[in-house]
Amino acid sequence: MRYIRYAFLAALAVVLVTVALANRDVVVLHLLPADLASLTGLSLTLSLPMFVVIFGAIVAGLLIGFVWEYMREYKHRSAASGHKREKEKLAREVDKLKTAKAKSEGDEVLALLEN
């Protein structure tokens, strides 16, 4: 299984390096469209190689997906935590009842022996 993981990572590295080499041209990213930038007077631009833009978009998409999934599963984690607390409470109660029963049975045996 370890070799399959290494082979997958090597193939992924080859694909990423190939994409990076094929997209080395510099592109200009604008914060706002030209009309809106001239209206607001805010013309922020950034010049980056295309592969940085591609990989940045992939990373941003992954992060947004992780945060979205974390928020979506909150109710399930909360319910699981509540069930775990309830299970532990019931287990303590069962142990307490078992020890109480063992003590009461021991007392009955002693009472019979004393007679």
C-alpha positions in Angstrom: 0.0 0.0 0.0 2.9 2.3 0.8 4.3 1.8 -2.7 1.0 2.7 -4.3 0.9 6.0 -2.3 4.5 6.8 -3.4 3.6 6.0 -7.0 0.6 8.3 -6.8 2.6 11.1 -5.3 5.3 10.8 -7.9 2.7 10.9 -10.7 1.0 13.9 -9.1 4.4 15.7 -8.9 5.1 15.0 -12.5 1.7 16.3 -13.5 2.1 19.5 -11.4 5.6 20.2 -12.7 4.4 19.7 -16.3 1.5 22.1 -15.7 3.9 24.6 -14.1 6.3 24.4 -17.1 3.5 24.7 -19.6 2.1 27.8 -17.9 5.1 30.0 -17.2 3.8 33.1 -18.9 3.0 36.1 -16.7 -0.6 37.2 -16.5 -2.0 40.3 -14.9 -4.7 39.9 -12.3 -7.0 42.9 -11.7 -8.9 43.3 -8.4 -11.8 45.1 -10.1 -13.1 45.3 -13.7 -11.7 48.3 -15.6 -15.0 50.4 -15.5 -15.5 49.9 -11.8 -11.8 50.5 -11.1 -11.9 53.9 -12.9 -15.2 54.8 -11.0 -13.7 54.0 -7.6 -10.2 55.0 -8.3 -9.0 51.7 -7.0 -6.9 50.0 -9.6 -5.0 47.1 -7.9 -3.2 44.7 -10.2 -0.9 41.8 -9.7 1.4 40.2 -12.2 2.0 36.5 -11.6 3.0 33.4 -13.6 -0.1 31.5 -14.7 0.8 28.3 -12.8 0.8 30.3 -9.5 -2.7 31.5 -10.3 -3.8 27.9 -11.2 -2.3 26.4 -8.0 -3.6 29.3 -5.9 -7.1 28.7 -7.2 -6.8 25.0 -6.4 -5.6 25.7 -2.8 -8.3 28.3 -2.3 -11.0 25.9 -3.5 -9.7 23.2 -1.1 -9.7 25.6 1.8 -13.2 26.8 1.0 -14.4 23.2 0.7 -12.8 22.2 4.1 -14.4 25.1 5.9 -17.7 24.5 4.2 -17.7 20.8 5.2 -16.6 21.6 8.8 -19.5 23.9 9.2 -21.9 21.5 7.5 -20.9 18.6 9.8 -21.1 20.6 13.1 -24.5 19.2 14.0 -23.3 15.7 13.6 -20.2 16.3 15.7 -22.3 17.9 18.4 -24.8 15.0 18.4 -21.9 12.5 18.6 -20.4 14.4 21.5 -23.8 14.4 23.4 -24.2 10.6 22.8 -20.7 10.0 24.1 -21.4 11.9 27.3 -24.7 10.1 27.8 -22.9 6.7 27.2 -20.3 7.5 29.8 -22.9 8.6 32.3 -24.9 5.4 31.8 -21.7 3.3 32.1 -20.9 5.0 35.4 -24.4 4.4 36.6 -24.3 0.7 35.7 -21.0 0.3 37.5 -22.5 1.9 40.6 -25.5 -0.4 40.5 -23.2 -3.5 40.1 -21.1 -2.5 43.1 -24.2 -1.8 45.1 -25.7 -5.2 44.2 -22.4 -7.0 45.1 -22.4 -5.3 48.5 -26.0 -6.2 49.2 -25.4 -9.8 48.2 -22.4 -10.0 50.4 -24.4 -8.7 53.4 -27.1 -11.4 52.9 -24.4 -14.2 52.9 -23.0 -12.8 56.1 -26.5 -12.6 57.7 -27.1 -16.3 56.9 -23.7 -17.3 58.3 -24.4 -15.4 61.6 -27.6 -17.3 62.2 
